[in-house]
Amino acid sequence: YNRMQLWRGTLGVLSNMEDVSLELNCIMCGTALNACSKQQEWNTAVQLLAEMHERQLEIGVIELSVTMKACASAERWEQVMQLLHRALQDGPEPDVMMCNVALSALEKCGQWQHALQTMDTI
C-alpha cells in the first residue's frame, strides 16, 4: 500500500463505522486527522473536526494542531488562523506547536502583517 491508499482506507473505515455499530471516538478521529495532514487533505480534516464538534467529542490541542498542519501544508493560512482563533476563544489553550504552525503558515504565504498581529495576540 502507498500512503494515498492508506489515507483513503482510514477514511473508509471511519465512514463505515456506524454500519457495524461502532461509535466514533477521539482516537479514531485523531488517526484520520493525522492521515489527512500527511496527504495535505485540509478540507477533509476541517470537515472531520466539525463532525467531532457536532458529536461532542473532545477536541484537544493535538486534533487542532494536526488540522492546522494539514491546512498549512496546503497554504490555507485563513483556515489556520480560524482554527487558532477558535482555540484562543473556546479552548484548548494554544500550545507552542499550534503557534508555530500558524506562524509558519503565515510566513509561507507572505502574510507578515498577520504574523505580527498573531505574535501580539499569543
Secondary structure, DSSP 8 states (H G I E B T S, - for coil): --HHHHHHHHHHHHHHTGGGT----HHHHHHHHHHHHHTT-HHHHHHHHHHHHHTT----HHHHHHHHHHHHHTT-HHHHHHHHHHHHHHSS---HHHHHHHHHHHHHTT-HHHHHHHHHH-
